[in-house]
Amino acid sequence: MSTDTPAASPVGPLLPILTTVGWILAAVILAVPTMFSPMLFDSGGSVWAVIVVFGLVSTLLLCGLSVVAGWIAWAASRESRGAGARVLRGMFYLLPLIGLAATAIGFGGIQFACAGNLNC
């Protein structure tokens, strides 16, 4: 009888592939509202409009960063099945949600603080 423990099998690349496809599709879809976001300032603009534009632009940048950093984190920790490695990969995979949250806060501010008026 051997007391050797079997080596942990490496983590497969399914999750990085799915997040890569998902965030690239999200970036392509978000490129259209980002291109038209300067029109938020046609009526003078407000702080909330700046937050919306910042959220849209940062989401595009964070989508690219998430794809690259997610693959790097997966490659660095694919032999590890510990909770720390999963949390690290998950942090990178969910990074673009920060920009989406900023965009939602900006639109919420326009609706609630300015009653839908972009010039407040």
Biopython code that builds the backbone (N, CA, C, O; Angstrom):
import numpy as np
from Bio.PDB.StructureBuilder import StructureBuilder

atoms = [
    (1, "MET", "N", (0.830, -1.177, 0.000)),
    (1, "MET", "CA", (0.000, 0.000, 0.000)),
    (1, "MET", "C", (0.869, 1.231, 0.000)),
    (1, "MET", "O", (1.836, 1.331, 0.755)),
    (2, "SER", "N", (0.521, 2.148, -0.837)),
    (2, "SER", "CA", (1.288, 3.378, -0.963)),
    (2, "SER", "C", (0.600, 4.495, -0.186)),
    (2, "SER", "O", (-0.627, 4.603, -0.181)),
    (3, "THR", "N", (1.404, 5.315, 0.464)),
    (3, "THR", "CA", (0.851, 6.444, 1.219)),
    (3, "THR", "C", (0.931, 7.741, 0.427)),
    (3, "THR", "O", (0.613, 8.817, 0.934)),
    (4, "ASP", "N", (1.358, 7.620, -0.819)),
    (4, "ASP", "CA", (1.440, 8.823, -1.648)),
    (4, "ASP", "C", (0.035, 9.311, -1.985)),
    (4, "ASP", "O", (-0.856, 8.528, -2.318)),
    (5, "THR", "N", (-0.133, 10.613, -1.888)),
    (5, "THR", "CA", (-1.422, 11.177, -2.281)),
    (5, "THR", "C", (-1.359, 11.498, -3.769)),
    (5, "THR", "O", (-0.330, 11.961, -4.261)),
    (6, "PRO", "N", (-2.431, 11.260, -4.474)),
    (6, "PRO", "CA", (-2.413, 11.558, -5.905)),
    (6, "PRO", "C", (-2.300, 13.069, -6.119)),
    (6, "PRO", "O", (-2.850, 13.866, -5.358)),
    (7, "ALA", "N", (-1.594, 13.428, -7.142)),
    (7, "ALA", "CA", (-1.429, 14.844, -7.464)),
    (7, "ALA", "C", (-2.768, 15.423, -7.917)),
    (7, "ALA", "O", (-3.543, 14.779, -8.624)),
    (8, "ALA", "N", (-3.004, 16.631, -7.497)),
    (8, "ALA", "CA", (-4.251, 17.300, -7.882)),
    (8, "ALA", "C", (-4.242, 17.558, -9.386)),
    (8, "ALA", "O", (-3.262, 18.041, -9.953)),
    (9, "SER", "N", (-5.341, 17.226, -9.995)),
    (9, "SER", "CA", (-5.419, 17.465, -11.435)),
    (9, "SER", "C", (-5.579, 18.964, -11.671)),
    (9, "SER", "O", (-6.223, 19.653, -10.881)),
    (10, "PRO", "N", (-4.999, 19.466, -12.752)),
    (10, "PRO", "CA", (-5.098, 20.893, -13.011)),
    (10, "PRO", "C", (-6.531, 21.327, -13.304)),
    (10, "PRO", "O", (-7.345, 20.546, -13.798)),
    (11, "VAL", "N", (-6.817, 22.569, -12.993)),
    (11, "VAL", "CA", (-8.143, 23.133, -13.240)),
    (11, "VAL", "C", (-8.280, 23.373, -14.739)),
    (11, "VAL", "O", (-7.387, 23.947, -15.363)),
    (12, "GLY", "N", (-9.387, 22.937, -15.312)),
    (12, "GLY", "CA", (-9.620, 23.104, -16.743)),
    (12, "GLY", "C", (-9.913, 24.553, -17.110)),
    (12, "GLY", "O", (-10.271, 25.356, -16.248)),
    (13, "PRO", "N", (-9.763, 24.885, -18.375)),
    (13, "PRO", "CA", (-9.933, 26.277, -18.803)),
    (13, "PRO", "C", (-11.363, 26.665, -19.171)),
    (13, "PRO", "O", (-11.555, 27.655, -19.877)),
    (14, "LEU", "N", (-12.369, 25.925, -18.722)),
    (14, "LEU", "CA", (-13.737, 26.234, -19.128)),
    (14, "LEU", "C", (-14.184, 27.610, -18.636)),
    (14, "LEU", "O", (-14.734, 28.392, -19.412)),
    (15, "LEU", "N", (-13.957, 27.914, -17.366)),
    (15, "LEU", "CA", (-14.390, 29.207, -16.829)),
    (15, "LEU", "C", (-13.657, 30.383, -17.471)),
    (15, "LEU", "O", (-14.308, 31.376, -17.800)),
    (16, "PRO", "N", (-12.339, 30.326, -17.667)),
    (16, "PRO", "CA", (-11.694, 31.439, -18.381)),
    (16, "PRO", "C", (-12.204, 31.609, -19.814)),
    (16, "PRO", "O", (-12.302, 32.735, -20.301)),
    (17, "ILE", "N", (-12.524, 30.521, -20.486)),
    (17, "ILE", "CA", (-13.044, 30.620, -21.852)),
    (17, "ILE", "C", (-14.412, 31.287, -21.844)),
    (17, "ILE", "O", (-14.678, 32.169, -22.660)),
    (18, "LEU", "N", (-15.288, 30.869, -20.919)),
    (18, "LEU", "CA", (-16.625, 31.454, -20.840)),
    (18, "LEU", "C", (-16.580, 32.928, -20.471)),
    (18, "LEU", "O", (-17.311, 33.734, -21.047)),
    (19, "THR", "N", (-15.727, 33.291, -19.511)),
    (19, "THR", "CA", (-15.644, 34.707, -19.133)),
    (19, "THR", "C", (-15.012, 35.535, -20.242)),
    (19, "THR", "O", (-15.395, 36.687, -20.446)),
    (20, "THR", "N", (-14.061, 34.972, -20.954)),
    (20, "THR", "CA", (-13.460, 35.698, -22.077)),
    (20, "THR", "C", (-14.511, 36.002, -23.139)),
    (20, "THR", "O", (-14.615, 37.136, -23.606)),
    (21, "VAL", "N", (-15.279, 35.004, -23.515)),
    (21, "VAL", "CA", (-16.322, 35.198, -24.516)),
    (21, "VAL", "C", (-17.377, 36.188, -24.000)),
    (21, "VAL", "O", (-17.817, 37.077, -24.728)),
    (22, "GLY", "N", (-17.766, 36.019, -22.751)),
    (22, "GLY", "CA", (-18.790, 36.894, -22.171)),
    (22, "GLY", "C", (-18.362, 38.344, -22.092)),
    (22, "GLY", "O", (-19.126, 39.234, -22.465)),
    (23, "TRP", "N", (-17.157, 38.598, -21.613)),
    (23, "TRP", "CA", (-16.720, 39.990, -21.468)),
    (23, "TRP", "C", (-16.376, 40.618, -22.812)),
    (23, "TRP", "O", (-16.522, 41.830, -22.971)),
    (24, "ILE", "N", (-15.924, 39.831, -23.783)),
    (24, "ILE", "CA", (-15.683, 40.402, -25.115)),
    (24, "ILE", "C", (-17.020, 40.770, -25.761)),
    (24, "ILE", "O", (-17.129, 41.827, -26.382)),
    (25, "LEU", "N", (-18.031, 39.920, -25.626)),
    (25, "LEU", "CA", (-19.362, 40.265, -26.143)),
    (25, "LEU", "C", (-19.923, 41.495, -25.427)),
    (25, "LEU", "O", (-20.508, 42.370, -26.064)),
    (26, "ALA", "N", (-19.747, 41.561, -24.112)),
    (26, "ALA", "CA", (-20.222, 42.730, -23.359)),
    (26, "ALA", "C", (-19.511, 43.995, -23.810)),
    (26, "ALA", "O", (-20.137, 45.049, -23.920)),
    (27, "ALA", "N", (-18.208, 43.904, -24.074)),
    (27, "ALA", "CA", (-17.460, 45.082, -24.529)),
    (27, "ALA", "C", (-17.932, 45.536, -25.904)),
    (27, "ALA", "O", (-18.036, 46.735, -26.160)),
    (28, "VAL", "N", (-18.216, 44.589, -26.786)),
    (28, "VAL", "CA", (-18.699, 44.953, -28.124)),
    (28, "VAL", "C", (-20.067, 45.619, -28.012)),
    (28, "VAL", "O", (-20.328, 46.614, -28.688)),
    (29, "ILE", "N", (-20.939, 45.082, -27.170)),
    (29, "ILE", "CA", (-22.263, 45.662, -27.001)),
    (29, "ILE", "C", (-22.176, 47.034, -26.328)),
    (29, "ILE", "O", (-22.900, 47.953, -26.711)),
    (30, "LEU", "N", (-21.298, 47.184, -25.331)),
    (30, "LEU", "CA", (-21.156, 48.462, -24.628)),
    (30, "LEU", "C", (-20.412, 49.511, -25.444)),
    (30, "LEU", "O", (-20.409, 50.684, -25.071)),
    (31, "ALA", "N", (-19.794, 49.125, -26.528)),
    (31, "ALA", "CA", (-19.080, 50.110, -27.350)),
    (31, "ALA", "C", (-20.059, 51.097, -27.984)),
    (31, "ALA", "O", (-19.718, 52.267, -28.164)),
    (32, "VAL", "N", (-21.254, 50.653, -28.323)),
    (32, "VAL", "CA", (-22.231, 51.545, -28.962)),
    (32, "VAL", "C", (-22.697, 52.645, -27.999)),
    (32, "VAL", "O", (-22.615, 53.818, -28.363)),
    (33, "PRO", "N", (-23.185, 52.325, -26.780)),
    (33, "PRO", "CA", (-23.573, 53.423, -25.899)),
    (33, "PRO", "C", (-22.393, 54.292, -25.476)),
    (33, "PRO", "O", (-22.568, 55.477, -25.191)),
    (34, "THR", "N", (-21.208, 53.723, -25.432)),
    (34, "THR", "CA", (-20.039, 54.525, -25.081)),
    (34, "THR", "C", (-19.731, 55.528, -26.187)),
    (34, "THR", "O", (-19.345, 56.662, -25.903)),
    (35, "MET", "N", (-19.896, 55.125, -27.435)),
    (35, "MET", "CA", (-19.663, 56.061, -28.542)),
    (35, "MET", "C", (-20.668, 57.210, -28.531)),
    (35, "MET", "O", (-20.339, 58.332, -28.917)),
    (36, "PHE", "N", (-21.887, 56.930, -28.091)),
    (36, "PHE", "CA", (-22.915, 57.966, -28.078)),
    (36, "PHE", "C", (-22.999, 58.697, -26.738)),
    (36, "PHE", "O", (-23.844, 59.579, -26.585)),
    (37, "SER", "N", (-22.170, 58.367, -25.786)),
    (37, "SER", "CA", (-22.234, 58.999, -24.474)),
    (37, "SER", "C", (-21.920, 60.497, -24.481)),
    (37, "SER", "O", (-22.403, 61.186, -23.583)),
    (38, "PRO", "N", (-21.149, 61.059, -25.423)),
    (38, "PRO", "CA", (-20.990, 62.521, -25.425)),
    (38, "PRO", "C", (-22.305, 63.274, -25.608)),
    (38, "PRO", "O", (-22.391, 64.449, -25.252)),
    (39, "MET", "N", (-23.328, 62.623, -26.156)),
    (39, "MET", "CA", (-24.613, 63.289, -26.313)),
    (39, "MET", "C", (-25.290, 63.537, -24.971)),
    (39, "MET", "O", (-26.252, 64.302, -24.912)),
    (40, "LEU", "N", (-24.824, 62.921, -23.898)),
    (40, "LEU", "CA", (-25.355, 63.215, -22.570)),
    (40, "LEU", "C", (-25.066, 64.663, -22.173)),
    (40, "LEU", "O", (-25.739, 65.216, -21.304)),
    (41, "PHE", "N", (-24.078, 65.267, -22.801)),
    (41, "PHE", "CA", (-23.674, 66.621, -22.445)),
    (41, "PHE", "C", (-24.266, 67.670, -23.389)),
    (41, "PHE", "O", (-23.895, 68.840, -23.303)),
    (42, "ASP", "N", (-25.171, 67.284, -24.279)),
    (42, "ASP", "CA", (-25.792, 68.240, -25.191)),
    (42, "ASP", "C", (-26.595, 69.300, -24.453)),
    (42, "ASP", "O", (-26.654, 70.449, -24.892)),
    (43, "SER", "N", (-27.210, 68.931, -23.344)),
    (43, "SER", "CA", (-28.029, 69.883, -22.593)),
    (43, "SER", "C", (-27.253, 70.523, -21.453)),
    (43, "SER", "O", (-27.866, 71.108, -20.561)),
    (44, "GLY", "N", (-25.977, 70.436, -21.447)),
    (44, "GLY", "CA", (-25.167, 71.049, -20.405)),
    (44, "GLY", "C", (-24.478, 70.038, -19.516)),
    (44, "GLY", "O", (-23.366, 70.284, -19.048)),
    (45, "GLY", "N", (-25.107, 68.921, -19.277)),
    (45, "GLY", "CA", (-24.488, 67.870, -18.482)),
    (45, "GLY", "C", (-24.608, 68.109, -16.994)),
    (45, "GLY", "O", (-25.025, 69.178, -16.550)),
    (46, "SER", "N", (-24.242, 67.114, -16.245)),
    (46, "SER", "CA", (-24.257, 67.175, -14.785)),
    (46, "SER", "C", (-23.219, 66.197, -14.266)),
    (46, "SER", "O", (-22.573, 65.481, -15.031)),
    (47, "VAL", "N", (-23.074, 66.183, -12.958)),
    (47, "VAL", "CA", (-22.144, 65.242, -12.332)),
    (47, "VAL", "C", (-22.577, 63.805, -12.622)),
    (47, "VAL", "O", (-21.742, 62.919, -12.804)),
    (48, "TRP", "N", (-23.882, 63.588, -12.661)),
    (48, "TRP", "CA", (-24.395, 62.234, -12.903)),
    (48, "TRP", "C", (-24.063, 61.762, -14.311)),
    (48, "TRP", "O", (-23.789, 60.580, -14.521)),
    (49, "ALA", "N", (-24.083, 62.670, -15.274)),
    (49, "ALA", "CA", (-23.712, 62.310, -16.645)),
    (49, "ALA", "C", (-22.234, 61.943, -16.717)),
    (49, "ALA", "O", (-21.850, 61.031, -17.449)),
    (50, "VAL", "N", (-21.408, 62.653, -15.958)),
    (50, "VAL", "CA", (-19.980, 62.330, -15.919)),
    (50, "VAL", "C", (-19.777, 60.939, -15.325)),
    (50, "VAL", "O", (-18.929, 60.180, -15.795)),
    (51, "ILE", "N", (-20.548, 60.605, -14.299)),
    (51, "ILE", "CA", (-20.438, 59.273, -13.690)),
    (51, "ILE", "C", (-20.850, 58.190, -14.679)),
    (51, "ILE", "O", (-20.226, 57.130, -14.733)),
    (52, "VAL", "N", (-21.899, 58.450, -15.466)),
    (52, "VAL", "CA", (-22.335, 57.475, -16.477)),
    (52, "VAL", "C", (-21.233, 57.258, -17.509)),
    (52, "VAL", "O", (-20.908, 56.119, -17.845)),
    (53, "VAL", "N", (-20.657, 58.352, -18.012)),
    (53, "VAL", "CA", (-19.597, 58.228, -19.023)),
    (53, "VAL", "C", (-18.383, 57.519, -18.430)),
    (53, "VAL", "O", (-17.798, 56.647, -19.072)),
    (54, "PHE", "N", (-18.004, 57.890, -17.208)),
    (54, "PHE", "CA", (-16.890, 57.216, -16.546)),
    (54, "PHE", "C", (-17.172, 55.721, -16.390)),
    (54, "PHE", "O", (-16.283, 54.898, -16.607)),
    (55, "GLY", "N", (-18.396, 55.369, -16.019)),
    (55, "GLY", "CA", (-18.749, 53.960, -15.860)),
    (55, "GLY", "C", (-18.691, 53.193, -17.161)),
    (55, "GLY", "O", (-18.212, 52.060, -17.194)),
    (56, "LEU", "N", (-19.180, 53.805, -18.247)),
    (56, "LEU", "CA", (-19.144, 53.123, -19.543)),
    (56, "LEU", "C", (-17.718, 52.916, -20.038)),
    (56, "LEU", "O", (-17.360, 51.829, -20.491)),
    (57, "VAL", "N", (-16.910, 53.965, -19.948)),
    (57, "VAL", "CA", (-15.525, 53.858, -20.425)),
    (57, "VAL", "C", (-14.730, 52.879, -19.551)),
    (57, "VAL", "O", (-13.962, 52.064, -20.062)),
    (58, "SER", "N", (-14.923, 52.971, -18.232)),
    (58, "SER", "CA", (-14.174, 52.069, -17.362)),
    (58, "SER", "C", (-14.614, 50.623, -17.538)),
    (58, "SER", "O", (-13.804, 49.711, -17.371)),
    (59, "THR", "N", (-15.884, 50.393, -17.872)),
    (59, "THR", "CA", (-16.328, 49.022, -18.112)),
    (59, "THR", "C", (-15.625, 48.431, -19.323)),
    (59, "THR", "O", (-15.218, 47.269, -19.298)),
    (60, "LEU", "N", (-15.478, 49.218, -20.380)),
    (60, "LEU", "CA", (-14.752, 48.717, -21.556)),
    (60, "LEU", "C", (-13.312, 48.374, -21.201)),
    (60, "LEU", "O", (-12.805, 47.323, -21.592)),
    (61, "LEU", "N", (-12.653, 49.262, -20.458)),
    (61, "LEU", "CA", (-11.264, 48.994, -20.075)),
    (61, "LEU", "C", (-11.163, 47.801, -19.134)),
    (61, "LEU", "O", (-10.253, 46.980, -19.255)),
    (62, "LEU", "N", (-12.101, 47.708, -18.196)),
    (62, "LEU", "CA", (-12.069, 46.593, -17.245)),
    (62, "LEU", "C", (-12.414, 45.264, -17.904)),
    (62, "LEU", "O", (-11.968, 44.216, -17.435)),
    (63, "CYS", "N", (-13.198, 45.282, -18.981)),
    (63, "CYS", "CA", (-13.465, 44.035, -19.723)),
    (63, "CYS", "C", (-12.164, 43.490, -20.304)),
    (63, "CYS", "O", (-11.887, 42.296, -20.192)),
    (64, "GLY", "N", (-11.375, 44.348, -20.916)),
    (64, "GLY", "CA", (-10.085, 43.910, -21.450)),
    (64, "GLY", "C", (-9.132, 43.463, -20.365)),
    (64, "GLY", "O", (-8.448, 42.450, -20.507)),
    (65, "LEU", "N", (-9.088, 44.223, -19.275)),
    (65, "LEU", "CA", (-8.211, 43.859, -18.159)),
    (65, "LEU", "C", (-8.636, 42.539, -17.536)),
    (65, "LEU", "O", (-7.794, 41.723, -17.161)),
    (66, "SER", "N", (-9.934, 42.331, -17.427)),
    (66, "SER", "CA", (-10.440, 41.098, -16.834)),
    (66, "SER", "C", (-10.067, 39.878, -17.664)),
    (66, "SER", "O", (-9.718, 38.832, -17.117)),
    (67, "VAL", "N", (-10.139, 40.010, -18.970)),
    (67, "VAL", "CA", (-9.794, 38.884, -19.843)),
    (67, "VAL", "C", (-8.314, 38.533, -19.684)),
    (67, "VAL", "O", (-7.966, 37.367, -19.495)),
    (68, "VAL", "N", (-7.454, 39.536, -19.760)),
    (68, "VAL", "CA", (-6.007, 39.287, -19.666)),
    (68, "VAL", "C", (-5.633, 38.797, -18.267)),
    (68, "VAL", "O", (-4.933, 37.795, -18.120)),
    (69, "ALA", "N", (-6.106, 39.514, -17.236)),
    (69, "ALA", "CA", (-5.739, 39.148, -15.861)),
    (69, "ALA", "C", (-6.353, 37.804, -15.453)),
    (69, "ALA", "O", (-5.759, 37.056, -14.677)),
    (70, "GLY", "N", (-7.539, 37.503, -15.978)),
    (70, "GLY", "CA", (-8.157, 36.217, -15.663)),
    (70, "GLY", "C", (-7.349, 35.047, -16.196)),
    (70, "GLY", "O", (-7.186, 34.035, -15.514)),
    (71, "TRP", "N", (-6.842, 35.183, -17.420)),
    (71, "TRP", "CA", (-6.001, 34.114, -17.983)),
    (71, "TRP", "C", (-4.673, 34.005, -17.236)),
    (71, "TRP", "O", (-4.176, 32.901, -17.014)),
    (72, "ILE", "N", (-4.101, 35.137, -16.852)),
    (72, "ILE", "CA", (-2.843, 35.092, -16.085)),
    (72, "ILE", "C", (-3.075, 34.428, -14.737)),
    (72, "ILE", "O", (-2.275, 33.594, -14.312)),
    (73, "ALA", "N", (-4.170, 34.791, -14.057)),
    (73, "ALA", "CA", (-4.480, 34.182, -12.757)),
    (73, "ALA", "C", (-4.767, 32.691, -12.910)),
    (73, "ALA", "O", (-4.378, 31.893, -12.056)),
    (74, "TRP", "N", (-5.441, 32.315, -13.986)),
    (74, "TRP", "CA", (-5.717, 30.896, -14.201)),
    (74, "TRP", "C", (-4.412, 30.132, -14.440)),
    (74, "TRP", "O", (-4.214, 29.048, -13.892)),
    (75, "ALA", "N", (-3.522, 30.704, -15.261)),
    (75, "ALA", "CA", (-2.255, 30.025, -15.546)),
    (75, "ALA", "C", (-1.385, 29.918, -14.297)),
    (75, "ALA", "O", (-0.688, 28.921, -14.105)),
    (76, "ALA", "N", (-1.425, 30.933, -13.460)),
    (76, "ALA", "CA", (-0.596, 30.920, -12.250)),
    (76, "ALA", "C", (-1.144, 29.981, -11.180)),
    (76, "ALA", "O", (-0.385, 29.477, -10.353)),
    (77, "SER", "N", (-2.454, 29.742, -11.188)),
    (77, "SER", "CA", (-3.041, 28.951, -10.099)),
    (77, "SER", "C", (-3.798, 27.725, -10.589)),
    (77, "SER", "O", (-4.647, 27.209, -9.862)),
    (78, "ARG", "N", (-3.522, 27.246, -11.787)),
    (78, "ARG", "CA", (-4.299, 26.109, -12.293)),
    (78, "ARG", "C", (-3.953, 24.800, -11.600)),
    (78, "ARG", "O", (-4.755, 23.866, -11.623)),
    (79, "GLU", "N", (-2.802, 24.713, -10.996)),
    (79, "GLU", "CA", (-2.445, 23.498, -10.258)),
    (79, "GLU", "C", (-3.035, 23.500, -8.856)),
    (79, "GLU", "O", (-3.051, 22.464, -8.190)),
    (80, "SER", "N", (-3.515, 24.638, -8.406)),
    (80, "SER", "CA", (-4.037, 24.774, -7.051)),
    (80, "SER", "C", (-5.552, 24.705, -7.079)),
    (80, "SER", "O", (-6.197, 25.341, -7.912)),
    (81, "ARG", "N", (-6.111, 23.935, -6.171)),
    (81, "ARG", "CA", (-7.564, 23.838, -6.060)),
    (81, "ARG", "C", (-8.056, 24.486, -4.769)),
    (81, "ARG", "O", (-9.202, 24.273, -4.373)),
    (82, "GLY", "N", (-7.224, 25.260, -4.121)),
    (82, "GLY", "CA", (-7.598, 25.882, -2.859)),
    (82, "GLY", "C", (-8.573, 27.029, -3.041)),
    (82, "GLY", "O", (-8.797, 27.514, -4.150)),
    (83, "ALA", "N", (-9.143, 27.449, -1.925)),
    (83, "ALA", "CA", (-10.125, 28.534, -1.957)),
    (83, "ALA", "C", (-9.470, 29.852, -2.347)),
    (83, "ALA", "O", (-10.105, 30.683, -2.998)),
    (84, "GLY", "N", (-8.234, 30.057, -1.968)),
    (84, "GLY", "CA", (-7.544, 31.304, -2.308)),
    (84, "GLY", "C", (-7.387, 31.480, -3.802)),
    (84, "GLY", "O", (-7.536, 32.588, -4.316)),
    (85, "ALA", "N", (-7.090, 30.410, -4.498)),
    (85, "ALA", "CA", (-6.940, 30.475, -5.954)),
    (85, "ALA", "C", (-8.281, 30.765, -6.621)),
    (85, "ALA", "O", (-8.344, 31.528, -7.584)),
    (86, "ARG", "N", (-9.351, 30.159, -6.112)),
    (86, "ARG", "CA", (-10.688, 30.422, -6.673)),
    (86, "ARG", "C", (-11.107, 31.856, -6.438)),
    (86, "ARG", "O", (-11.695, 32.482, -7.321)),
    (87, "VAL", "N", (-10.813, 32.389, -5.260)),
    (87, "VAL", "CA", (-11.170, 33.780, -4.958)),
    (87, "VAL", "C", (-10.372, 34.730, -5.848)),
    (87, "VAL", "O", (-10.918, 35.714, -6.347)),
    (88, "LEU", "N", (-9.094, 34.448, -6.051)),
    (88, "LEU", "CA", (-8.260, 35.291, -6.906)),
    (88, "LEU", "C", (-8.791, 35.311, -8.338)),
    (88, "LEU", "O", (-8.918, 36.374, -8.945)),
    (89, "ARG", "N", (-9.096, 34.143, -8.868)),
    (89, "ARG", "CA", (-9.632, 34.082, -10.230)),
    (89, "ARG", "C", (-10.991, 34.755, -10.304)),
    (89, "ARG", "O", (-11.275, 35.467, -11.267)),
    (90, "GLY", "N", (-11.825, 34.544, -9.316)),
    (90, "GLY", "CA", (-13.146, 35.159, -9.293)),
    (90, "GLY", "C", (-13.086, 36.672, -9.231)),
    (90, "GLY", "O", (-13.909, 37.353, -9.842)),
    (91, "MET", "N", (-12.118, 37.204, -8.496)),
    (91, "MET", "CA", (-11.945, 38.656, -8.434)),
    (91, "MET", "C", (-11.671, 39.229, -9.810)),
    (91, "MET", "O", (-12.250, 40.246, -10.190)),
    (92, "PHE", "N", (-10.800, 38.585, -10.551)),
    (92, "PHE", "CA", (-10.465, 39.074, -11.880)),
    (92, "PHE", "C", (-11.613, 38.881, -12.862)),
    (92, "PHE", "O", (-11.826, 39.718, -13.739)),
    (93, "TYR", "N", (-12.351, 37.786, -12.725)),
    (93, "TYR", "CA", (-13.454, 37.525, -13.644)),
    (93, "TYR", "C", (-14.592, 38.527, -13.453)),
    (93, "TYR", "O", (-15.288, 38.855, -14.414)),
    (94, "LEU", "N", (-14.792, 39.013, -12.238)),
    (94, "LEU", "CA", (-15.910, 39.901, -11.932)),
    (94, "LEU", "C", (-15.532, 41.379, -11.937)),
    (94, "LEU", "O", (-16.360, 42.222, -11.592)),
    (95, "LEU", "N", (-14.326, 41.705, -12.312)),
    (95, "LEU", "CA", (-13.830, 43.075, -12.285)),
    (95, "LEU", "C", (-14.680, 44.071, -13.078)),
    (95, "LEU", "O", (-14.880, 45.180, -12.583)),
    (96, "PRO", "N", (-15.191, 43.761, -14.262)),
    (96, "PRO", "CA", (-15.988, 44.745, -15.013)),
    (96, "PRO", "C", (-17.292, 45.141, -14.338)),
    (96, "PRO", "O", (-17.903, 46.136, -14.727)),
    (97, "LEU", "N", (-17.727, 44.396, -13.347)),
    (97, "LEU", "CA", (-18.952, 44.768, -12.656)),
    (97, "LEU", "C", (-18.810, 46.086, -11.915)),
    (97, "LEU", "O", (-19.815, 46.732, -11.617)),
    (98, "ILE", "N", (-17.577, 46.504, -11.608)),
    (98, "ILE", "CA", (-17.354, 47.795, -10.957)),
    (98, "ILE", "C", (-17.808, 48.921, -11.887)),
    (98, "ILE", "O", (-18.509, 49.837, -11.457)),
    (99, "GLY", "N", (-17.415, 48.857, -13.144)),
    (99, "GLY", "CA", (-17.829, 49.872, -14.110)),
    (99, "GLY", "C", (-19.322, 49.850, -14.368)),
    (99, "GLY", "O", (-19.944, 50.901, -14.515)),
    (100, "LEU", "N", (-19.905, 48.655, -14.424)),
    (100, "LEU", "CA", (-21.351, 48.564, -14.624)),
    (100, "LEU", "C", (-22.096, 49.146, -13.431)),
    (100, "LEU", "O", (-23.146, 49.765, -13.603)),
    (101, "ALA", "N", (-21.565, 48.954, -12.217)),
    (101, "ALA", "CA", (-22.190, 49.533, -11.029)),
    (101, "ALA", "C", (-22.111, 51.057, -11.070)),
    (101, "ALA", "O", (-23.075, 51.732, -10.710)),
    (102, "ALA", "N", (-20.974, 51.608, -11.504)),
    (102, "ALA", "CA", (-20.851, 53.063, -11.620)),
    (102, "ALA", "C", (-21.834, 53.613, -12.639)),
    (102, "ALA", "O", (-22.420, 54.674, -12.423)),
    (103, "THR", "N", (-22.023, 52.912, -13.739)),
    (103, "THR", "CA", (-22.994, 53.344, -14.748)),
    (103, "THR", "C", (-24.406, 53.320, -14.180)),
    (103, "THR", "O", (-25.179, 54.253, -14.400)),
    (104, "ALA", "N", (-24.743, 52.273, -13.459)),
    (104, "ALA", "CA", (-26.079, 52.176, -12.862)),
    (104, "ALA", "C", (-26.291, 53.275, -11.825)),
    (104, "ALA", "O", (-27.383, 53.837, -11.739)),
    (105, "ILE", "N", (-25.269, 53.588, -11.042)),
    (105, "ILE", "CA", (-25.379, 54.667, -10.055)),
    (105, "ILE", "C", (-25.595, 56.003, -10.763)),
    (105, "ILE", "O", (-26.404, 56.816, -10.315)),
    (106, "GLY", "N", (-24.882, 56.234, -11.858)),
    (106, "GLY", "CA", (-25.053, 57.472, -12.615)),
    (106, "GLY", "C", (-26.451, 57.607, -13.188)),
    (106, "GLY", "O", (-27.061, 58.670, -13.079)),
    (107, "PHE", "N", (-26.970, 56.552, -13.796)),
    (107, "PHE", "CA", (-28.331, 56.610, -14.336)),
    (107, "PHE", "C", (-29.355, 56.754, -13.211)),
    (107, "PHE", "O", (-30.355, 57.455, -13.365)),
    (108, "GLY", "N", (-29.108, 56.093, -12.086)),
    (108, "GLY", "CA", (-30.003, 56.253, -10.935)),
    (108, "GLY", "C", (-29.996, 57.681, -10.413)),
    (108, "GLY", "O", (-31.044, 58.212, -10.047)),
    (109, "GLY", "N", (-28.828, 58.306, -10.377)),
    (109, "GLY", "CA", (-28.747, 59.694, -9.942)),
    (109, "GLY", "C", (-29.469, 60.628, -10.882)),
    (109, "GLY", "O", (-30.119, 61.576, -10.442)),
    (110, "ILE", "N", (-29.362, 60.371, -12.183)),
    (110, "ILE", "CA", (-30.085, 61.197, -13.151)),
    (110, "ILE", "C", (-31.589, 61.056, -12.942)),
    (110, "ILE", "O", (-32.323, 62.043, -13.006)),
    (111, "GLN", "N", (-32.047, 59.835, -12.693)),
    (111, "GLN", "CA", (-33.487, 59.612, -12.534)),
    (111, "GLN", "C", (-34.020, 60.157, -11.204)),
    (111, "GLN", "O", (-35.069, 60.801, -11.174)),
    (112, "PHE", "N", (-33.306, 59.903, -10.116)),
    (112, "PHE", "CA", (-33.842, 60.258, -8.805)),
    (112, "PHE", "C", (-33.487, 61.675, -8.370)),
    (112, "PHE", "O", (-34.348, 62.394, -7.863)),
    (113, "ALA", "N", (-32.238, 62.090, -8.558)),
    (113, "ALA", "CA", (-31.830, 63.419, -8.111)),
    (113, "ALA", "C", (-32.231, 64.497, -9.099)),
    (113, "ALA", "O", (-32.502, 65.626, -8.691)),
    (114, "CYS", "N", (-32.276, 64.186, -10.367)),
    (114, "CYS", "CA", (-32.552, 65.197, -11.403)),
    (114, "CYS", "C", (-33.893, 64.985, -12.079)),
    (114, "CYS", "O", (-34.216, 65.706, -13.024)),
    (115, "ALA", "N", (-34.673, 64.036, -11.635)),
    (115, "ALA", "CA", (-35.984, 63.726, -12.212)),
    (115, "ALA", "C", (-35.879, 63.461, -13.717)),
    (115, "ALA", "O", (-36.761, 63.852, -14.481)),
    (116, "GLY", "N", (-34.812, 62.804, -14.135)),
    (116, "GLY", "CA", (-34.648, 62.452, -15.540)),
    (116, "GLY", "C", (-34.100, 63.556, -16.398)),
    (116, "GLY", "O", (-33.887, 63.346, -17.593)),
    (117, "ASN", "N", (-33.861, 64.727, -15.841)),
    (117, "ASN", "CA", (-33.330, 65.867, -16.588)),
    (117, "ASN", "C", (-31.805, 65.782, -16.587)),
    (117, "ASN", "O", (-31.197, 65.684, -15.521)),
    (118, "LEU", "N", (-31.190, 65.816, -17.747)),
    (118, "LEU", "CA", (-29.737, 65.712, -17.823)),
    (118, "LEU", "C", (-29.035, 67.008, -17.460)),
    (118, "LEU", "O", (-27.813, 67.020, -17.313)),
    (119, "ASN", "N", (-29.761, 68.080, -17.313)),
    (119, "ASN", "CA", (-29.161, 69.389, -17.036)),
    (119, "ASN", "C", (-29.600, 69.840, -15.644)),
    (119, "ASN", "O", (-30.411, 70.756, -15.512)),
    (120, "CYS", "N", (-29.071, 69.205, -14.622)),
    (120, "CYS", "CA", (-29.426, 69.632, -13.261)),
    (120, "CYS", "C", (-28.179, 69.927, -12.455)),
    (120, "CYS", "O", (-28.273, 70.300, -11.286)),
]
sb = StructureBuilder()
sb.init_structure("model")
sb.init_model(0)
sb.init_chain("A")
sb.init_seg("    ")
for serial, (resi, resn, name, xyz) in enumerate(atoms, 1):
    if name == "N":
        sb.init_residue(resn, " ", resi, " ")
    sb.init_atom(name, np.array(xyz, "f"), 0.0, 1.0, " ", f" {name:<3s}", serial, name[0])
structure = sb.get_structure()
